[in-house]
Amino acid sequence: MWDILIIGGGPAGYSAAMTAARRKKSVALVSLPIEESAIYPSHRVENYPGLPGISGRELLERMREQTRSLGVELIEGRATAAMDMGKSFGVAIGSDFTEGKALILCTGTDRAGPIAGEREFLGRGVSYCVTCDGMFYRGKTVAVLGFTKDAETEAQLLRDMGCTVKLFTKKGSYAITGESRAEGVSFNGETTGCDGVFILRASSAGDSLLGGLAMSEGHIAVDRQQCTNLRGVFAAGDCTGEPYQLAKAAGEGNVAALSACRYLEEGA
Ligand SMILES: Cc1cc2nc3c(=O)[nH]c(=O)nc-3n(C[C@H](O)[C@H](O)[C@H](O)COP(=O)(O)OP(=O)(O)OC[C@H]3O[C@@H](n4cnc5c(N)ncnc54)[C@H](O)[C@@H]3O)c2cc1C
């Protein structure tokens, strides 16, 4: 059991992990690869204090190595669900599971927002987790809207489970169609029938990961100490709202970690 579990390896998550590790907490950080962070494609960052002109990739590589050198366990994978287990929080990573006494969400944001029909059919044919729900579609046709680098791997996993897969990776205008449950995907006006839809994004919406988490206009609602409405759960970075900026993400990560440490030291 970790003292602090962090989901999301961007500037907010690395900053939180470094602060918590320096406060002598055992820390694990679960994340998709750094290529999925919003800042990764940026060739030049000019406004991060002390590092003018650094690329997003180099910044992330440096943060990752600095975090690793402090003894933080870096777990590469997609967190598919987080759950409150009373005195701890459990996080599912594919078919693996890990537990922490406090949880910090640093999942970034999906600037495109939800796809039409996504919220409506969530749990009724729409899923974010191949490992959790793939078996329900054995012998059936599923659409995978795969906007991350692991899309082909996840699609293959569904094929191995016996599904027929229609894989969509291009950017464009998507909608999920159906009556009482998802029955098709419309892409740029052309509809493909299916029995289920898996949506794979770099960033998970907070309330799709953890039930009961209060949101505000699509972001995780936090106070100035980065506390969410759930005891023991903190959030930092783009997932808490604008401005979407590196310095804000790193600063909030620091505050979230200090709040999580205080929570643990006060007896959880
Ligand atoms: C093209 C571009 C250029 C930018 N340039 C600048 C700039 O010059 N200066 C500036 O200040 N800001 C810039 N920004 C904004 C900046 O990138 C963000 O504010 C910053 O990256 C936010 O950090 P974060 O840690 O909150 O989220 P992110 O950096 O997005 O990191 C979140 C990480 O968590 C992972 N994750 C999410 N959900 C899960 C899950 N369920 N399981 C596992 N992993 C998960 C994601 O895949 C990602 O790796 C730019 C943004 C873009 C898109």
The ligand as a Gaussian input file, in Angstrom:
#p B3LYP/6-31G(d) Opt

LIG

0 1
 C        0.381000      22.282000     -28.203000
 C        0.451000      22.826000     -26.800000
 C        1.433000      23.726000     -26.468000
 C        1.483000      24.238000     -25.166000
 N        2.445000      25.139000     -24.869000
 C        2.523000      25.643000     -23.616000
 C        3.532000      26.590000     -23.276000
 O        4.363000      26.974000     -24.099000
 N        3.552000      27.062000     -21.994000
 C        2.655000      26.662000     -21.044000
 O        2.733000      27.117000     -19.910000
 N        1.695000      25.737000     -21.346000
 C        1.605000      25.227000     -22.587000
 N        0.634000      24.303000     -22.895000
 C       -0.259000      23.827000     -21.808000
 C        0.440000      22.719000     -20.997000
 O        0.828000      21.701000     -21.874000
 C       -0.483000      22.153000     -19.927000
 O       -0.984000      23.200000     -19.134000
 C        0.249000      21.136000     -19.036000
 O        0.805000      20.088000     -19.788000
 C       -0.725000      20.577000     -18.009000
 O       -0.075000      19.627000     -17.226000
 P       -0.905000      18.445000     -16.527000
 O        0.091000      17.658000     -15.760000
 O       -2.082000      19.007000     -15.839000
 O       -1.510000      17.591000     -17.746000
 P       -0.759000      16.815000     -18.906000
 O        0.554000      17.424000     -19.194000
 O       -1.722000      16.704000     -20.033000
 O       -0.472000      15.386000     -18.299000
 C       -1.511000      14.498000     -17.943000
 C       -0.983000      13.091000     -18.114000
 O       -1.850000      12.182000     -17.438000
 C       -2.110000      11.078000     -18.298000
 N       -3.393000      10.466000     -17.951000
 C       -4.620000      11.034000     -17.995000
 N       -5.556000      10.164000     -17.627000
 C       -4.891000       9.022000     -17.350000
 C       -5.314000       7.739000     -16.918000
 N       -6.599000       7.468000     -16.697000
 N       -4.387000       6.771000     -16.748000
 C       -3.067000       7.032000     -16.969000
 N       -2.614000       8.224000     -17.383000
 C       -3.518000       9.206000     -17.562000
 C       -2.129000      11.700000     -19.678000
 O       -2.017000      10.714000     -20.685000
 C       -0.937000      12.643000     -19.583000
 O        0.251000      11.949000     -19.852000
 C        0.559000      23.807000     -24.186000
 C       -0.433000      22.881000     -24.532000
 C       -0.497000      22.398000     -25.817000
 C       -1.594000      21.404000     -26.174000

